[in-house]
Amino acid sequence: MAQKKIAVLGPGSWGTALSQVLNDNQHDVRIWGNNPEQIAELNEKHTNSLYFDDIILDHKIKAYDDLSLALKDVDAVLFVVPTSVTRLVAKQVADTLDHKVIIMHASKGLEQGTHERISTILEEEIPETLRSEIVVVSGPSHAEETIVRDLTLITAASKNHETAKYVQALFSNDYFRLYTNDDVIGVETAAALKNVIAVGAGALHGLGFGDNAKAAIITRGLAEITRLGVAMGANPMTYIGLSGVGDLIVTGTSIHSRNWRAGDALGRGEKIEDIQKNMGMVIEGVSTTKVAYELSKMLDIDMPIVSAIYSVIYEGADIKDSIIQLMRREGRPENEYIVEIKGKN
């Protein structure tokens, strides 16, 4: 693919790692953020010490705190900002852009209050005259591994196959491979909801449970994610792919995951307020837990693990008592959720 000009909105760990991937592919990359000190460090030292200790970025990657400069003449815009500010940044982009671009996002969450997926927010706030169909870039990936060019396989999902293929070509190289998918709902719900299950998996580790418990929460958590996602219109097959079980495994088993680390701290007895304060990064799984719980009630979907995590985080329930209640639930067939999926369709 010929060189493209790409604005990456959000100089966090994942935004920085994806910027390096795009730069490795010879694209003109501009990172935008609202912290002048961080922007200055990126431009002068070519480092992002808030997230990476020993990584030196290519000097060709430029950083901006002026959105109009970052967006000037770009071919594509990649949103990698927290879910809570996606709508605000999208409004700013819509007010600043003066031409049509490819719009992508690599964030993982659901908006509180509206319960909307990120692509829906972007569709609402950025007029069609300024954007393509949204492309979701998502899958099993830690920024800490991508930044050192470890092998990574993820998904580019869009309602428009040609746009998904464009993004696939934009990112793909010897260490970073993308597959296309047309199930935007499935990819986005999998990306968001796996963070909730990762909090629970971390909590089990913090409490001292082992691999048996880890396998149990990942497997049954995937069943809950699938039930809710299909009720929202997703293809159930998406959840056994990279953006489904793949992302759940990597997020629910690794110390690299801030959601897993938050859960681990919960299991060790720390308070959620202190965990959020000390993390230094947004813990999407905490806010998404509330959204997932509310959606499960609205759509009448059985999600006992999500409900238990919600009760611990938002209602102060004792975490050990919550686990006992889960274990003592009435016995059920393992594949009952498949029957529910078929019923929804």
PyMOL commands that set and color helices and strands:
alter all, ss='L'
color gray80, all
select helices_A, chain A and resi 13-24+36-44+67-71+83-96+118-125+128-130+143-146+161-171+184-206+211-231+236-240+242-252+258-267+272-279+284-299+304-315+319-327+336-344
alter helices_A, ss='H'
color red, helices_A
select strands_A, chain A and resi 5-9+28-32+62-64+76-79+102-105+135-138+152-157+176-181
alter strands_A, ss='S'
color yellow, strands_A
deselect
rebuild
show_as cartoon
